[in-house]
Amino acid sequence: MDKKKKIYLIGFMGSGKTSTGKKLSAILGWESIDLDKYVEVVAGKTIPEIFAEEGEAGFRKRESDALRALEAKNNCVISTGGGTACSNENIDYMLSTGYVVYLKLNPGQLKSRLVSGKVERPLLRGLDERQLLEFIKNKLESRESFYGKADIVVEGIIRDYRSVAMTIVNAMK
């Protein structure tokens, strides 16, 4: 593999970044880091609490700071938040310090996963299923220019993690 010793998983909320990160890191023998959990540990509060107290801008600042705090880490798979890659500074930083993988699902797949999900998502509070689908479509459209910069795109729900891991490892050579 080349000098890049990190894999960043990016994509919309509910795309499977955290689950994929755990499985990829196990296959590669690397550490798995969930950026949202890291932010919570550093802040000493949950993401919903951060959103309530500091708003989305405060959370995004903490998220960017956390990303850079992991600079010295190597041999790790970092599962980012859905919006982490959605600034030029963050996506460029990730591309320069690691290998960026976009987990791309269509709006219908994302809606199904988010409706059945157990994780509290501050940005989705109060949305019914129709509003949720519209929200997903609009956000995906605005984020695609960032997500599309990834080194590799994995489309659809992952069923064979070993195959995805080998695709990524081969692309990193």
N, CA, C and O of each residue as an XYZ file, in Angstrom:
692
protein
N       0.846     -1.187      0.000
C       0.000      0.000      0.000
C       0.885      1.242      0.000
O       2.043      1.192      0.414
N       0.326      2.357     -0.470
C       1.111      3.581     -0.532
C       1.185      4.236      0.838
O       0.818      3.630      1.845
N       1.659      5.473      0.872
C       1.897      6.173      2.126
C       0.633      6.430      2.947
O       0.717      6.708      4.143
N      -0.511      6.340      2.324
C      -1.753      6.602      3.053
C      -2.060      5.436      3.991
O      -2.214      4.296      3.552
N      -2.145      5.732      5.264
C      -2.373      4.693      6.271
C      -3.716      4.864      6.976
O      -3.925      4.374      8.085
N      -4.613      5.569      6.302
C      -5.950      5.774      6.852
C      -6.963      5.549      5.745
O      -6.699      5.813      4.572
N      -8.118      5.059      6.138
C      -9.263      5.000      5.237
C     -10.362      5.818      5.904
O     -10.719      5.581      7.058
N     -10.886      6.775      5.164
C     -12.020      7.570      5.628
C     -13.262      7.081      4.897
O     -13.281      7.027      3.667
N     -14.287      6.730      5.641
C     -15.569      6.351      5.047
C     -16.488      7.563      5.105
O     -16.736      8.119      6.174
N     -16.991      7.965      3.929
C     -17.901      9.102      3.864
C     -19.212      8.656      3.228
O     -19.282      7.605      2.591
N     -20.239      9.462      3.408
C     -21.541      9.162      2.833
C     -22.635      9.711      3.722
O     -22.377     10.196      4.824
N     -23.848      9.630      3.234
C     -24.999     10.175      3.938
C     -25.249      9.406      5.231
O     -24.858      8.246      5.358
N     -25.906     10.065      6.193
C     -26.278      9.358      7.418
C     -27.108      8.130      7.044
O     -27.973      8.189      6.171
N     -26.826      7.022      7.723
C     -27.557      5.791      7.443
C     -26.981      4.957      6.318
O     -27.550      3.922      5.968
N     -25.860      5.383      5.741
C     -25.286      4.631      4.614
C     -24.469      3.421      5.061
O     -24.056      2.612      4.231
N     -24.236      3.294      6.362
C     -23.521      2.130      6.868
C     -22.049      2.371      7.152
O     -21.266      1.423      7.198
N     -21.663      3.617      7.343
C     -20.249      3.936      7.557
C     -19.688      3.281      8.817
O     -18.601      2.704      8.784
N     -20.414      3.365      9.915
C     -19.908      2.813     11.172
C     -19.798      1.293     11.105
O     -18.771      0.734     11.488
N     -20.828      0.623     10.629
C     -20.786     -0.845     10.504
C     -19.689     -1.276      9.549
O     -18.948     -2.219      9.830
N     -19.585     -0.581      8.413
C     -18.556     -0.913      7.432
C     -17.177     -0.670      8.018
O     -16.261     -1.464      7.804
N     -17.023      0.420      8.756
C     -15.733      0.727      9.378
C     -15.279     -0.367     10.324
O     -14.109     -0.750     10.316
N     -16.189     -0.873     11.135
C     -15.850     -1.951     12.072
C     -15.428     -3.208     11.321
O     -14.444     -3.855     11.679
N     -16.172     -3.545     10.285
C     -15.860     -4.768      9.535
C     -14.568     -4.622      8.739
O     -13.752     -5.543      8.714
N     -14.373     -3.471      8.086
C     -13.142     -3.259      7.319
C     -11.923     -3.276      8.224
O     -10.904     -3.878      7.886
N     -12.021     -2.620      9.373
C     -10.873     -2.581     10.274
C     -10.539     -3.980     10.789
O      -9.365     -4.314     10.949
N     -11.544     -4.790     11.046
C     -11.295     -6.171     11.487
C     -10.599     -6.968     10.389
O      -9.670     -7.727     10.666
N     -11.044     -6.800      9.149
C     -10.440     -7.518      8.024
C      -8.992     -7.077      7.820
O      -8.118     -7.905      7.559
N      -8.738     -5.766      7.941
C      -7.399     -5.221      7.700
C      -6.486     -5.321      8.917
O      -5.272     -5.157      8.797
N      -7.062     -5.588     10.086
C      -6.268     -5.594     11.311
C      -5.926     -4.177     11.758
O      -4.916     -3.961     12.428
N      -6.760     -3.218     11.391
C      -6.563     -1.815     11.736
C      -7.549     -1.409     12.827
O      -8.495     -2.136     13.129
N      -7.313     -0.237     13.411
C      -8.215      0.329     14.409
C      -9.440      0.940     13.718
O      -9.329      1.514     12.635
N     -10.589      0.811     14.348
C     -11.819      1.435     13.858
C     -12.116      2.651     14.728
O     -12.170      2.546     15.953
N     -12.307      3.803     14.091
C     -12.621      5.028     14.823
C     -13.918      5.608     14.267
O     -14.026      5.885     13.072
N     -14.892      5.786     15.141
C     -16.160      6.424     14.783
C     -16.011      7.897     15.160
O     -15.960      8.230     16.344
N     -15.942      8.776     14.169
C     -15.686     10.194     14.423
C     -16.759     10.818     15.311
O     -16.442     11.646     16.164
N     -18.018     10.436     15.127
C     -19.086     10.969     15.982
C     -18.856     10.593     17.445
O     -19.018     11.429     18.334
N     -18.480      9.344     17.697
C     -18.208      8.904     19.077
C     -17.005      9.652     19.644
O     -16.996     10.030     20.815
N     -15.985      9.863     18.799
C     -14.792     10.602     19.216
C     -15.176     12.027     19.630
O     -14.712     12.522     20.658
N     -16.019     12.681     18.832
C     -16.490     14.032     19.155
C     -17.217     14.021     20.497
O     -17.012     14.911     21.323
N     -18.067     13.017     20.716
C     -18.812     12.928     21.975
C     -17.878     12.772     23.171
O     -18.085     13.404     24.207
N     -16.856     11.938     23.034
C     -15.913     11.720     24.136
C     -15.164     13.012     24.458
O     -15.053     13.397     25.622
N     -14.652     13.675     23.427
C     -13.903     14.918     23.628
C     -14.798     16.005     24.230
O     -14.372     16.738     25.123
N     -16.034     16.106     23.742
C     -16.966     17.141     24.215
C     -17.557     16.818     25.585
O     -17.969     17.716     26.320
N     -17.595     15.533     25.921
C     -18.226     15.128     27.170
C     -19.742     15.226     27.124
O     -20.401     15.323     28.160
N     -20.292     15.201     25.904
C     -21.749     15.233     25.733
C     -22.117     14.563     24.425
O     -21.270     14.354     23.557
N     -23.387     14.229     24.297
C     -23.850     13.536     23.093
C     -24.002     14.522     21.932
O     -24.044     15.736     22.130
N     -24.084     13.976     20.730
C     -24.286     14.830     19.559
C     -25.608     15.600     19.663
O     -25.626     16.797     19.377
N     -26.725     14.955     20.065
C     -27.949     15.749     20.241
C     -27.771     16.899     21.245
O     -28.331     17.978     21.054
N     -27.001     16.673     22.302
C     -26.739     17.748     23.275
C     -25.900     18.860     22.647
O     -26.156     20.042     22.877
N     -24.896     18.477     21.851
C     -24.065     19.485     21.171
C     -24.931     20.319     20.233
O     -24.829     21.545     20.218
N     -25.788     19.654     19.446
C     -26.681     20.374     18.535
C     -27.588     21.324     19.318
O     -27.785     22.468     18.906
N     -28.141     20.861     20.443
C     -29.062     21.682     21.232
C     -28.353     22.901     21.829
O     -28.926     23.990     21.883
N     -27.112     22.717     22.274
C     -26.387     23.792     22.954
C     -25.598     24.693     22.007
O     -25.472     25.893     22.253
N     -25.063     24.118     20.922
C     -24.145     24.871     20.061
C     -24.628     25.010     18.624
O     -24.027     25.738     17.833
N     -25.713     24.314     18.280
C     -26.217     24.357     16.915
C     -25.365     23.521     15.970
O     -24.344     22.952     16.360
N     -25.811     23.461     14.715
C     -25.072     22.665     13.729
C     -23.672     23.221     13.489
O     -22.725     22.456     13.308
N     -23.531     24.555     13.485
C     -22.213     25.164     13.244
C     -21.217     24.760     14.333
O     -20.056     24.471     14.041
N     -21.670     24.740     15.579
C     -20.800     24.329     16.682
C     -20.384     22.876     16.551
O     -19.232     22.518     16.798
N     -21.343     22.040     16.159
C     -21.022     20.627     15.959
C     -20.020     20.456     14.828
O     -19.054     19.706     14.967
N     -20.237     21.147     13.698
C     -19.336     21.011     12.540
C     -17.917     21.445     12.895
O     -16.951     20.851     12.419
N     -17.785     22.478     13.729
C     -16.459     22.926     14.174
C     -15.799     21.830     15.001
O     -14.626     21.515     14.796
N     -16.538     21.255     15.923
C     -15.991     20.163     16.742
C     -15.593     18.975     15.866
O     -14.568     18.337     16.102
N     -16.407     18.687     14.861
C     -16.157     17.577     13.944
C     -14.853     17.804     13.163
O     -14.038     16.891     13.036
N     -14.664     19.009     12.648
C     -13.438     19.344     11.909
C     -12.217     19.259     12.815
O     -11.174     18.742     12.416
N     -12.353     19.772     14.040
C     -11.247     19.703     15.001
C     -10.892     18.253     15.317
O      -9.714     17.904     15.402
N     -11.901     17.417     15.490
C     -11.674     16.000     15.799
C     -10.956     15.300     14.653
O     -10.058     14.488     14.877
N     -11.350     15.614     13.436
C     -10.721     15.023     12.252
C      -9.221     15.302     12.264
O      -8.415     14.403     12.020
N      -8.852     16.540     12.544
C      -7.442     16.922     12.554
C      -6.702     16.393     13.782
O      -5.492     16.174     13.728
N      -7.415     16.189     14.878
C      -6.790     15.639     16.087
C      -6.313     14.206     15.866
O      -5.457     13.713     16.600
N      -6.865     13.541     14.856
C      -6.494     12.151     14.554
C      -5.363     12.061     13.530
O      -5.061     10.975     13.034
N      -4.738     13.197     13.211
C      -3.718     13.230     12.160
C      -2.592     12.229     12.392
O      -2.128     11.601     11.440
N      -2.145     12.069     13.623
C      -1.019     11.180     13.909
C      -1.398      9.700     13.877
O      -0.522      8.836     13.879
N      -2.679      9.410     13.847
C      -3.137      8.012     13.817
C      -2.847      7.388     12.463
O      -3.059      8.015     11.425
N      -2.368      6.166     12.472
C      -2.165      5.396     11.247
C      -2.844      4.044     11.397
O      -3.236      3.645     12.493
N      -2.975      3.345     10.267
C      -3.591      2.018     10.265
C      -4.954      2.050     10.954
O      -5.225      1.290     11.884
N      -5.801      2.956     10.462
C      -7.135      3.085     11.040
C      -8.164      3.358      9.949
O      -7.865      3.925      8.899
N      -9.381      2.930     10.245
C     -10.538      3.207      9.396
C     -11.399      4.189     10.178
O     -11.885      3.870     11.263
N     -11.586      5.384      9.625
C     -12.349      6.427     10.298
C     -13.719      6.557      9.634
O     -13.832      6.920      8.463
N     -14.751      6.250     10.413
C     -16.132      6.403      9.946
C     -16.558      7.819     10.289
O     -16.698      8.162     11.463
N     -16.763      8.642      9.272
C     -17.085     10.046      9.501
C     -18.591     10.246      9.650
O     -19.380      9.343      9.370
N     -18.971     11.426     10.088
C     -20.377     11.791     10.107
C     -20.827     12.112      8.692
O     -19.995     12.359      7.819
N     -22.127     12.110      8.455
C     -22.652     12.341      7.114
C     -22.247     13.667      6.501
O     -22.123     13.769      5.281
N     -22.039     14.687      7.327
C     -21.677     16.004      6.814
C     -20.202     16.338      6.904
O     -19.787     17.411      6.467
N     -19.395     15.435      7.465
C     -17.972     15.723      7.658
C     -17.279     16.113      6.362
O     -16.493     17.061      6.339
N     -17.560     15.396      5.294
C     -16.875     15.627      4.018
C     -17.401     16.848      3.272
O     -16.880     17.195      2.212
N     -18.423     17.501      3.811
C     -19.136     18.531      3.046
C     -18.607     19.943      3.256
O     -19.369     20.908      3.320
N     -17.307     20.042      3.361
C     -16.622     21.337      3.292
C     -15.343     21.071      2.515
O     -14.751     19.997      2.623
N     -14.922     22.054      1.733
C     -13.698     21.867      0.950
C     -12.507     21.564      1.848
O     -11.664     20.734      1.507
N     -12.436     22.235      2.999
C     -11.313     22.018      3.914
C     -11.261     20.563      4.380
O     -10.196     19.945      4.369
N     -12.401     20.019      4.786
C     -12.412     18.648      5.304
C     -12.173     17.607      4.220
O     -11.376     16.691      4.424
N     -12.838     17.719      3.077
C     -12.648     16.694      2.041
C     -11.222     16.753      1.510
O     -10.619     15.710      1.259
N     -10.670     17.955      1.333
C      -9.286     18.066      0.858
C      -8.311     17.501      1.884
O      -7.335     16.845      1.521
N      -8.573     17.755      3.159
C      -7.728     17.211      4.227
C      -7.751     15.678      4.196
O      -6.703     15.035      4.257
N      -8.937     15.111      4.103
C      -9.046     13.650      4.087
C      -8.348     13.064      2.865
O      -7.651     12.055      2.973
N      -8.530     13.686      1.708
C      -7.890     13.178      0.483
C      -6.370     13.251      0.573
O      -5.675     12.429     -0.023
N      -5.851     14.225      1.309
C      -4.397     14.371      1.409
C      -3.784     13.499      2.499
O      -2.574     13.272      2.497
N      -4.602     13.005      3.429
C      -4.049     12.229      4.544
C      -4.509     10.777      4.572
O      -4.086     10.012      5.439
N      -5.354     10.397      3.654
C      -5.844      9.024      3.654
C      -6.557      8.695      2.369
O      -6.525      9.452      1.399
N      -7.195      7.557      2.385
C      -7.919      7.058      1.230
C      -9.402      7.231      1.527
O      -9.887      6.723      2.538
N     -10.130      7.937      0.669
C     -11.524      8.286      0.931
C     -12.457      7.372      0.141
O     -12.349      7.257     -1.080
N     -13.376      6.724      0.859
C     -14.331      5.791      0.264
C     -15.746      6.309      0.518
O     -16.147      6.520      1.663
N     -16.493      6.511     -0.566
C     -17.876      6.992     -0.490
C     -18.826      5.808     -0.555
O     -18.856      5.083     -1.549
N     -19.601      5.613      0.504
C     -20.642      4.585      0.536
C     -21.919      5.232      0.008
O     -22.579      6.000      0.709
N     -22.252      4.913     -1.228
C     -23.335      5.592     -1.947
C     -24.589      4.723     -2.015
O     -24.587      3.647     -2.612
N     -25.650      5.212     -1.395
C     -26.957      4.566     -1.464
C     -27.936      5.537     -2.097
O     -27.737      6.751     -2.045
N     -28.995      5.002     -2.696
C     -29.996      5.887     -3.289
C     -30.940      6.395     -2.189
O     -30.971      5.835     -1.093
N     -31.709      7.454     -2.480
C     -32.591      8.031     -1.460
C     -33.563      7.035     -0.830
O     -33.805      7.096      0.375
N     -34.119      6.127     -1.615
C     -35.048      5.138     -1.067
C     -34.376      4.200     -0.078
O     -34.944      3.886      0.968
N     -33.163      3.749     -0.405
C     -32.417      2.880      0.512
C     -32.107      3.623      1.810
O     -32.251      3.070      2.900
N     -31.683      4.870      1.682
C     -31.357      5.662      2.870
C     -32.587      5.878      3.742
O     -32.513      5.751      4.964
N     -33.711      6.202      3.122
C     -34.946      6.422      3.886
C     -35.316      5.171      4.675
O     -35.634      5.255      5.861
N     -35.275      4.014      4.024
C     -35.615      2.755      4.703
C     -34.707      2.511      5.899
O     -35.168      2.118      6.971
N     -33.424      2.745      5.710
C     -32.466      2.514      6.796
C     -32.654      3.515      7.933
O     -32.544      3.151      9.103
N     -32.934      4.767      7.598
C     -33.101      5.790      8.629
C     -34.403      5.614      9.402
O     -34.438      5.851     10.609
N     -35.471      5.204      8.726
C     -36.759      4.978      9.396
C     -36.640      3.823     10.385
O     -37.199      3.878     11.481
N     -35.912      2.781      9.997
C     -35.786      1.607     10.866
C     -34.635      1.738     11.857
O     -34.492      0.897     12.744
N     -33.822      2.766     11.725
C     -32.651      2.940     12.585
C     -33.014      3.320     14.002
O     -34.086      3.864     14.269
N     -32.107      3.025     14.892
C     -32.335      3.291     16.308
C     -31.564      4.520     16.800
O     -31.733      4.938     17.945
N     -30.729      5.092     15.951
C     -29.887      6.206     16.358
C     -30.664      7.517     16.253
O     -31.356      7.755     15.263
N     -30.548      8.367     17.279
C     -31.201      9.677     17.236
C     -30.414     10.589     16.301
O     -29.203     10.746     16.458
N     -31.085     11.179     15.347
C     -30.461     12.042     14.341
C     -31.071     13.440     14.460
O     -32.205     13.657     14.031
N     -30.328     14.390     15.039
C     -30.886     15.731     15.256
C     -31.433     16.398     13.997
O     -32.433     17.111     14.074
N     -30.812     16.189     12.856
C     -31.266     16.845     11.628
C     -32.596     16.291     11.109
O     -33.228     16.900     10.245
N     -33.019     15.137     11.636
C     -34.242     14.495     11.133
C     -35.444     14.664     12.059
O     -36.537     14.186     11.753
N     -35.247     15.335     13.175
C     -36.324     15.483     14.156
C     -37.589     16.055     13.530
O     -37.548     17.078     12.847
N     -38.700     15.391     13.767
C     -39.998     15.916     13.361
C     -40.389     15.684     11.908
O     -41.436     16.167     11.476
N     -39.576     14.956     11.141
C     -39.903     14.711      9.734
C     -40.734     13.436      9.582
O     -40.400     12.402     10.161
N     -41.822     13.512      8.797
C     -42.539     12.284      8.464
C     -41.803     11.618      7.290
O     -40.818     12.165      6.794
N     -42.267     10.453      6.846
C     -41.532      9.699      5.819
C     -41.428     10.444      4.494
O     -40.396     10.371      3.827
N     -42.476     11.157      4.105
C     -42.431     11.923      2.850
C     -41.424     13.068      2.967
O     -40.629     13.303      2.057
N     -41.467     13.775      4.098
C     -40.528     14.872      4.329
C     -39.096     14.343      4.421
O     -38.155     14.980      3.948
N     -38.948     13.177      5.031
C     -37.629     12.566      5.151
C     -37.042     12.276      3.774
O     -35.878     12.584      3.516
N     -37.837     11.689      2.897
C     -37.352     11.378      1.551
C     -36.958     12.657      0.810
O     -35.933     12.690      0.129
N     -37.757     13.691      0.941
C     -37.448     14.975      0.289
C     -36.167     15.573      0.874
O     -35.328     16.093      0.138
N     -36.022     15.498      2.186
C     -34.815     15.986      2.867
C     -33.582     15.256      2.338
O     -32.570     15.880      2.019
N     -33.674     13.935      2.251
C     -32.555     13.124      1.761
C     -32.190     13.525      0.335
O     -31.017     13.735      0.028
N     -33.185     13.630     -0.529
C     -32.920     14.001     -1.932
C     -32.219     15.354     -2.019
O     -31.238     15.502     -2.748
N     -32.717     16.335     -1.281
C     -32.131     17.678     -1.315
C     -30.711     17.694     -0.763
O     -29.817     18.300     -1.354
N     -30.503     17.025      0.371
C     -29.164     16.989      0.978
C     -28.179     16.247      0.087
O     -27.046     16.693     -0.093
N     -28.603     15.117     -0.472
C     -27.707     14.364     -1.362
C     -27.278     15.223     -2.545
O     -26.110     15.229     -2.933
N     -28.232     15.944     -3.110
C     -27.921     16.801     -4.257
C     -26.885     17.860     -3.874
O     -25.955     18.123     -4.636
N     -27.043     18.463     -2.703
C     -26.105     19.507     -2.286
C     -24.753     18.944     -1.855
O     -23.752     19.660     -1.883
N     -24.709     17.682     -1.461
C     -23.465     17.081     -0.973
C     -22.699     16.294     -2.033
O     -21.532     15.960     -1.829
N     -23.330     15.999     -3.141
C     -22.709     15.125     -4.145
C     -21.377     15.667     -4.656
O     -20.470     14.888     -4.950
N     -21.246     16.987     -4.765
C     -19.981     17.553     -5.255
C     -18.832     17.254     -4.296
O     -17.681     17.168     -4.724
N     -19.126     17.094     -3.017
C     -18.101     16.726     -2.037
C     -17.893     15.209     -2.028
O     -16.767     14.726     -2.146
N     -18.988     14.469     -1.887
C     -18.900     13.009     -1.855
C     -18.235     12.468     -3.119
O     -17.483     11.496     -3.064
N     -18.514     13.098     -4.246
C     -17.983     12.641     -5.531
C     -16.480     12.768     -5.678
O     -15.914     12.244     -6.637
N     -15.819     13.451     -4.754
C     -14.356     13.585     -4.799
C     -13.636     12.353     -4.246
O     -12.411     12.261     -4.331
N     -14.376     11.425     -3.690
C     -13.781     10.235     -3.058
C     -12.879      9.483     -4.028
O     -13.067      9.528     -5.243
N     -11.895      8.789     -3.460
C     -10.989      7.956     -4.257
C     -11.725      6.774     -4.869
O     -11.415      6.351     -5.983
N     -12.693      6.246     -4.145
C     -13.472      5.109     -4.641
C     -14.913      5.256     -4.160
O     -15.168      5.758     -3.065
N     -15.840      4.814     -4.989
C     -17.264      4.847     -4.653
C     -17.762      3.408     -4.581
O     -17.576      2.630     -5.516
N     -18.396      3.064     -3.466
C     -19.010      1.746     -3.301
C     -20.517      1.978     -3.331
O     -21.075      2.595     -2.423
N     -21.175      1.478     -4.386
C     -22.608      1.724     -4.553
C     -23.444      0.573     -4.018
O     -23.113     -0.598     -4.206
N     -24.533      0.926     -3.348
C     -25.474     -0.069     -2.859
C     -25.131     -0.567     -1.469
O     -24.057     -0.288     -0.935
N     -26.054     -1.300     -0.901
C     -25.869     -1.857      0.436
C     -24.836     -2.970      0.356
O     -24.938     -3.873     -0.474
N     -23.844     -2.892      1.226
C     -22.745     -3.859      1.200
C     -23.203     -5.176      1.812
O     -23.760     -5.209      2.909
N     -22.962     -6.241      1.094
C     -23.286     -7.580      1.599
C     -22.000     -8.389      1.816
O     -21.953     -9.269      2.675
N     -20.962     -8.086      1.036
C     -19.698     -8.821      1.122
C     -18.580     -7.849      1.511
O     -17.937     -7.252      0.647
N     -18.358     -7.699      2.814
C     -17.374     -6.742      3.309
C     -15.949     -7.113      2.911
O     -15.126     -6.235      2.654
N     -15.659     -8.409      2.861
C     -14.308     -8.836      2.482
C     -13.993     -8.386      1.057
O     -12.887     -7.921      0.783
N     -14.949     -8.521      0.159
C     -14.767     -8.094     -1.228
C     -14.531     -6.587     -1.300
O     -13.656     -6.129     -2.034
N     -15.306     -5.821     -0.542
C     -15.125     -4.368     -0.517
C     -13.748     -4.023      0.048
O     -13.054     -3.154     -0.480
N     -13.359     -4.707      1.121
C     -12.039     -4.462      1.716
C     -10.931     -4.735      0.709
O      -9.982     -3.958      0.603
N     -11.043     -5.832     -0.030
C     -10.005     -6.167     -1.013
C      -9.991     -5.160     -2.161
O      -8.921     -4.830     -2.674
N     -11.145     -4.672     -2.568
C     -11.210     -3.636     -3.606
C     -10.465     -2.389     -3.144
O      -9.704     -1.794     -3.907
N     -10.685     -2.000     -1.907
C     -10.030     -0.812     -1.359
C      -8.527     -1.036     -1.237
O      -7.736     -0.179     -1.632
N      -8.133     -2.178     -0.694
C      -6.705     -2.487     -0.546
C      -6.019     -2.479     -1.908
O      -4.930     -1.921     -2.045
N      -6.633     -3.083     -2.905
C      -6.041     -3.111     -4.252
C      -5.934     -1.710     -4.840
O      -4.949     -1.388     -5.504
N      -6.930     -0.886     -4.602
C      -6.896      0.486     -5.121
C      -5.820      1.318     -4.429
O      -5.313      2.278     -5.008
N      -5.468      0.958     -3.196
C      -4.459      1.692     -2.439
C      -3.036      1.328     -2.846
O      -2.088      2.009     -2.455
N      -2.877      0.266     -3.622
C      -1.525     -0.184     -3.994
C      -0.871      0.773     -4.953
O       0.266      0.549     -5.369
